[in-house]
């Protein structure tokens, strides 16, 4: 199955259009579970050992009425669970037409297909991952929150500079410090927040 190319701008706009339609209040964190259950009318189904047995965190049902998620992440890792949901909504929005044309008849077929396309660099997964980042961390909010926390991180940076440490040496630590702060605002993992900081090139604001 060939998944059509989409530019990063196209994916970002698709996520923003989704938010305009289903979350016009524009509050944080984005209430992804409520949108899925009450607006899209999809059921979220925890599956025991989904990640352990199938090496995936989530999957859309073949009829697009349910999202299967790993039960352990559902119970213990709320931020990871939220990103999994947003990722599957990325498939729902970006790839539904492609997937409806597939030859998938059972849940086992679906898991086999989901695992087959989950490799690093696969457009199918990369696009859904990007969509999830834009959905949970919209660009305008991300930049505003980054600017809000930057003075706090700048204190750490000044200490590094006073110690003779160059920017190239402290930059990763500063980005991670910002990611930790932003993860609390957006209810995502630190790694997801870091990816969005770098994708939006906000690290260029770090002195």
N, C-alpha and C positions, 0 to 999 in steps of 0.2 A: 504494500500500500504506500503510495506516495503522498506525503503531507506537503501541501503547498507552502512556499516561502512567504514569510511575513516579515516586514521590517520592524525594527524595534519601535519606531514611531507608531506604526500600525497597531502593535500589541498594546502600547501604552494608551493609545486613544480608545481601543476596545475596552480596556479596563476602566477608563474614565467614563465612557458611555454607560457601562454596566453600573457604575456608582451613581451616575446622574439619574438613572432609571430606578434603581432599587435602594439607594441610600442618599436621597436628596438633602437630608439633614447635615450630612458631611461631618459627623462627629467622629471622635476617636475613642477607643479603637473601633475599626470597622466591624459591625456585628455580623460576621460572616455566617455563623450558624443560624441566626434568625432569618437572614435573607434566604438561605438555602431551604429551610423548613417552612417558613410562612409565606415567602414571596414566590419562590420557584416550586414549592410543594414537592421537594425531594426528601426522601427519608435517609437519615444518616444511620448506617447499620454497622456497629462494632463487630468485627470478626476475630475470634480467638486466634492468636499466633499468625496473623496475616503476614506480618513482616518476616517472622521466623521461618515460616513454611514456604513463602512465595517471593520473599525479598522485595516486596513493595509495601508502601505505607497506605495506599488507597487505590480505589478503582471505581469508575462509574459502572452502573449496571448496564447491561446491553440494551435495555429499553429506556434508559435515561430517566429513571424514576427514583433511583437510589444511589447513594455513595457508600461504598464499603470502606471502612477504616480499620486500622489495627487497634484492637481493644486495649492493649497496654498503653499505647500513646494516647488514646482517648481518655484513659483514666489518670495517667501520670504525667504526660507531657502536653499540657494544654496549648502552648505556643506552637509546638511541632504539629499538633493536631489541626490547629487553625490554618497553618500553611498548607497542610495536606488538602484540606477542604478547598482552599483558594486555588490550589494547583488543579484539582479535579474540575473546578468551575472553569478554569482556563481551557481544559479539554471540551467542556460543555459548550463554551462560547466560541472557541476558535476552530474546533475540529469535529463538531457534531455531524456535519454533512459528510466528511470523510469517513467517519466511523460508521454511520448508518449504511454506507455502501459496502461495508466489510462483510465477511462471511463468518459471523460470530453468533452462535446459537445457544450456548450454555455458559454458566458462570466459569466453568473450567476452561472453556475456549477463551473467555475474556481474560482470565488470569494468564493464560499462556501468551496471548497477544500482548497484554500489558507488560509482561516481563521481557518479551522480545524487543519491544520498542523503548525500554528503559535504559539503554546504554548511554554512556557519556557521549555528548555530541549529537545525539539524535534530535532532529528538529522537533519532533513530536513532543518530547519531554522538555527540551530547552524552551520552546515557546510557552508551554504551560507554566513553567517555572518563572519565566519573566512576567507573565500575566499575573501570577500570584503576588510577586513582589510589588508590582504597580497597584494591584487591587488593595492590598493590606497597608501599603505605604505610599499613598498618592504623592506625586512629586511636590505639589504646593505645600502639603503638610510636612513632608520630609525636610524640605529646605527651611521652613519656618522653625521647626523643632531643632534642626541642626544649629541654626543661628542663635536660638535660645540657649543651648547648652555650650556653645563654643567658648564663651568667656571662662567657664569653669575648667575646661580642658586647657585653655591658654595658660592658666596658672601652673599646671603641670609642665607645659611646654617651656615656660619661662624658667622653671627650676632646671630643666634639662639644658637649656641654653646657658644658664649661669654655670653649669658644670662642664661647659665646653663640648656638649654633645651636638652633633650636626643634625639637621632636619632629616636627612636620609636614615639616620639611626633611630630617631624617636617617632617617625611618621606612623609606622605600623601600630605602635603602642597607643598613639593619639587617636588613630582611626578606631581601634578596638574600644578605647574608652568612650568614644562617641557612640559606638554601636551598642555598648552596654546601656547607656542612658536612653537611646532611642528605642531599644527593644522593650523597655518598660512602658513607653508611651503607646507603641503600636501593637503590643502583645505578640511579638514575634521573637525568634531566637536571635542571639547576638550575631551568629553567622549570616542570617538572612538580612539583618540590618546592615552589616558590613558590605554585603554584596550591593545593596541599594546605594549606599554612600559612594562606593566606587563607580557604580554604573552612572550615577548622576554627577560624578566628578566633583563631589563636595569636598573631597580630600584636598582639592586645590585651595580651599579656603583656610586650611590649617597653616599657620605661619611657620 
